[in-house]
Amino acid sequence: MKASAFVYPWDVDGDPAAPDLIAGLGVAQVTLAAAYHSTRALTPRHPRHRVVTAEYAAALYPPDGRWAGRALRPYPAGRWAPGDAWGRAAEALGAAGLEVHSWVVLAHSSRLGAEHPDTSVVNAYGDRYPWAPCIAQPATRAYLTALAAEAAVRPGARGTELESLGWYGLRHLHAHDKTAGVALGEAGQYLMSLCFCPDCRAGYGGRGLDPDALAAAVRTALEPLWRGAPDDGGWAAVGGLLGEDTASATRAWREETARTLQEAAVAAVRAAAPEGFQVLLHADPVPYHCGADAGVDPAHILSVADGVVVPCAGGTSLLAPFAAQARAGAGAAGRAEREGRSGREGRPESEGLPEGERLPEGERRPVRAAPVLAANFPVVAGLGGSPGTLAADAARARAEGATELRLYHAGLASDADLSAVRDALSAR
């Protein structure tokens, strides 16, 4: 099972030993950050530094001329990733025999929200989330789509992984986070993540909701949770708090908004990329979930992208819906091949294309390769990972349908963590 390790450019740039160390783990690929949010990171082996402070979300390469005249544009990195840090790191990693894929964080930028506050999600109380761009806004969607294409298709990249390509909500480690005083479960997190910017208000109106009445209903629904009532979680709890019809209408608006953005971003990457370029999404199989692993419908996203990267820190159960869909797709493709068809009969030919686009008259889609289902395991013990159980975790993921592994994160891990990873991968 192919394995890839996540890496930052500053883990490699300026450290001649890093590429061979990573290659020696037994991974075939690195997923190298090209556009990334603010962070403070240890670099335990780098000869020139031990702590890197990335002060804001930035492009880790020089943005090109496509941004001229645009108000929303990526910020060049500062001293933590000067010039084409991504390109230098990619070249060094490629020279060590590693396949390099880009890692692109999209709808997650505190600086964007600080400098352009109107782009941010606005909750039912009027509070803005500067780390969370509202993906319903046309200008923000255009920005994210263009950033996806530019940051993904870097020289030397053989593919990309798109993170945060969907709604971001309340749950986020923002600066010194102090939001855990009230135990909000899935229902509370969903209600606190509903956006009430002008575009979302219009979107709710298009679904038959009065946005002012909806905001009031959300505040009323949340009141018991603020007083300490248990949040049992799950979609049923959202419907119970907000009302089934109202909850379903908000979800329909948000899911359509996320789906069409995902389609547009993947299409933009494919248009910019060479043939054979792989496009994966960091994804959660529950469509109403928010965060870095975008909530998606498995059937839809596997018709759009080449596969998904699935968080498995808490176990491998999130793989199951994607694996079931992959098996269903393989069965349909096999039947189509036996019958001499394209494998797409019974499904709209426009599915997975940007909104309004269709295939040329008479053209049919070819049968696609089996999707990549990458199980993402944290392997940094100090960050809650379990490198010592990686071999067993990988075996369990394979049994659940995973086809590849992702290891978070080679640059942050201690020598002991990396030794455990090396042992686990050599035992496969």
ABEGO torsion letter per residue (X at the ends): XBBBBBBBAAAABGBAAAAAAAAAAGBABBBBBABBBBBBBBBAABAABABBBBABBBBABBBBAAABGBABBBBBBBAABBEBAAAAAAAAAAAAGBBBBBBBBBBBBAAAAAABAAABBBBAAGBBBAABBBAABAAAAAAAAAAAAAAABBBGBABBBBBGBEBBBABBBBEBBAAAABBBBAAAAAAAABBABAAAAAAAAAAGBBAAAAAAAAAAAAAAAAAGBBBAEEAAAAAAAAEAAAAAAAAAAAAAAAAAAAAAAAAAAAAABBBGBBBBBBBBABAABBEABBBBBAAAAAAABAEBBBBAAAEAAAAAAAAAAAAAAAAAAAAAAAAGBAGABGBBAABGBBBGBBBBBGBBBBBBBBBBBBBBBBABAAAGBBAAAAAAAAAAAAAAGBABBBBOBAAABBAAAAAAAAAAAAAX
